[in-house]
């Protein structure tokens, strides 16, 4: 037999073996320890109880309480779909708007908000996703 014939038959045999191995069906069994299942259950329970996540808000005002509530009313008329929250941090009242999961979402929204509130800034904070 020549070298060419040996190589040819060798290639034919390898291709047939590869095709045959790809066509077989098998069973897949995944085993995990009881500790992994316990940790997953704890994480699920924690997520149910804790509804705040790291995210971003846009702060449009800080100052007096009365002015803060007035600006909140004004903002709600201009941007009715964006949620607002007032935070008191001694000695200032702060009006923060939005619940953004990413900085990119906050940056996209601040463009239109800055047209009305030029001093608006993006803050990293915990947000509630109800």
C-alpha positions as CSV (number, residue, x, y, z in Angstrom):
1,X,0.0,0.0,0.0
2,X,1.2,3.4,-0.8
3,X,1.4,6.3,1.7
4,X,-1.5,8.0,-0.1
5,X,-3.8,5.1,0.3
6,X,-2.9,4.8,4.0
7,X,-3.6,8.5,4.6
8,X,-6.8,8.4,2.6
9,X,-8.2,5.4,4.6
10,X,-7.0,7.0,7.8
11,X,-8.8,10.2,7.0
12,X,-12.0,8.4,6.0
13,X,-11.9,6.4,9.3
14,X,-11.3,9.6,11.4
15,X,-14.2,11.4,9.7
16,X,-16.5,8.5,10.2
17,X,-15.6,8.2,13.9
18,X,-16.1,12.0,14.4
19,X,-19.5,11.9,12.7
20,X,-20.6,8.8,14.7
21,X,-19.5,10.4,18.0
22,X,-21.4,13.6,17.2
23,X,-24.7,11.8,16.5
24,X,-24.9,9.9,19.8
25,X,-27.3,11.1,22.4
26,X,-26.5,10.8,26.1
27,X,-27.7,11.7,29.5
28,X,-26.4,14.6,31.5
29,X,-26.7,14.5,35.2
30,X,-25.8,17.5,37.4
31,X,-25.1,16.9,41.1
32,X,-24.8,19.6,43.6
33,X,-24.2,19.6,47.3
34,X,-26.9,20.4,49.9
35,X,-24.8,23.4,50.9
36,X,-25.2,25.0,47.4
37,X,-28.9,24.5,47.5
38,X,-29.0,26.1,51.0
39,X,-27.0,29.1,49.9
40,X,-29.3,29.6,46.9
41,X,-32.3,29.5,49.2
42,X,-30.7,32.1,51.5
43,X,-29.9,34.4,48.6
44,X,-33.5,34.1,47.3
45,X,-34.9,35.0,50.7
46,X,-32.5,37.9,51.1
47,X,-33.6,39.3,47.7
48,X,-37.2,39.1,48.8
49,X,-36.6,41.1,51.9
50,X,-34.1,43.6,50.6
51,X,-35.6,45.7,47.7
52,X,-32.9,48.3,47.4
53,X,-30.0,48.0,44.9
54,X,-26.9,50.0,44.0
55,X,-27.9,52.5,41.4
56,X,-28.1,56.2,40.6
57,X,-30.4,59.2,41.1
58,X,-30.2,62.8,39.9
59,X,-30.2,65.5,42.5
60,X,-31.8,68.7,41.2
61,X,-32.0,70.8,44.4
62,X,-30.6,71.1,47.9
63,X,-31.6,73.8,50.3
64,X,-34.7,74.8,52.4
65,X,-37.6,72.5,53.0
66,X,-40.3,74.8,51.6
67,X,-38.3,75.4,48.4
68,X,-37.6,71.7,48.0
69,X,-41.4,70.8,48.0
70,X,-42.1,73.7,45.6
71,X,-39.5,72.4,43.2
72,X,-40.8,68.9,43.5
73,X,-44.3,70.0,42.5
74,X,-42.8,71.9,39.5
75,X,-40.7,68.9,38.5
76,X,-43.6,66.5,38.7
77,X,-45.5,68.7,36.2
78,X,-42.6,68.8,33.8
79,X,-41.5,65.2,34.1
80,X,-44.6,63.2,35.3
81,X,-43.0,59.8,34.6
82,X,-39.9,60.2,36.7
83,X,-40.3,59.4,40.4
84,X,-39.1,62.0,43.0
85,X,-37.9,61.7,46.6
86,X,-37.0,64.2,49.2
87,X,-34.1,63.4,51.5
88,X,-33.2,65.4,54.6
89,X,-29.5,65.5,55.5
90,X,-28.7,68.0,58.2
91,X,-28.9,70.9,57.5
92,X,-30.2,70.6,53.9
93,X,-33.2,69.2,52.1
94,X,-32.4,67.4,48.8
95,X,-34.7,66.6,45.9
96,X,-33.5,63.5,44.1
97,X,-35.3,62.1,41.0
98,X,-35.3,58.8,39.1
99,X,-34.3,55.3,39.9
100,X,-31.6,54.4,37.4
101,X,-29.8,51.0,37.5
102,X,-26.8,52.2,35.5
103,X,-24.8,55.4,35.1
104,X,-25.6,55.4,31.4
105,X,-29.4,55.5,32.1
106,X,-28.9,58.5,34.5
107,X,-26.6,60.3,32.0
108,X,-29.2,59.9,29.3
109,X,-32.0,61.4,31.5
110,X,-29.9,64.2,32.9
111,X,-29.5,65.8,29.4
112,X,-33.2,66.8,29.3
113,X,-33.4,67.5,33.0
114,X,-30.4,70.0,32.9
115,X,-32.4,72.1,30.4
116,X,-34.7,73.0,33.3
117,X,-32.4,72.4,36.2
118,X,-28.8,73.3,35.2
119,X,-27.3,72.5,38.6
120,X,-28.5,68.8,38.4
121,X,-25.9,66.1,39.2
122,X,-25.8,62.3,39.1
123,X,-25.4,60.6,42.4
124,X,-24.5,57.0,43.1
125,X,-26.9,55.7,45.8
126,X,-29.2,52.8,46.7
127,X,-32.4,52.8,44.7
128,X,-35.7,51.0,45.3
129,X,-37.1,49.0,42.5
130,X,-40.7,48.3,43.5
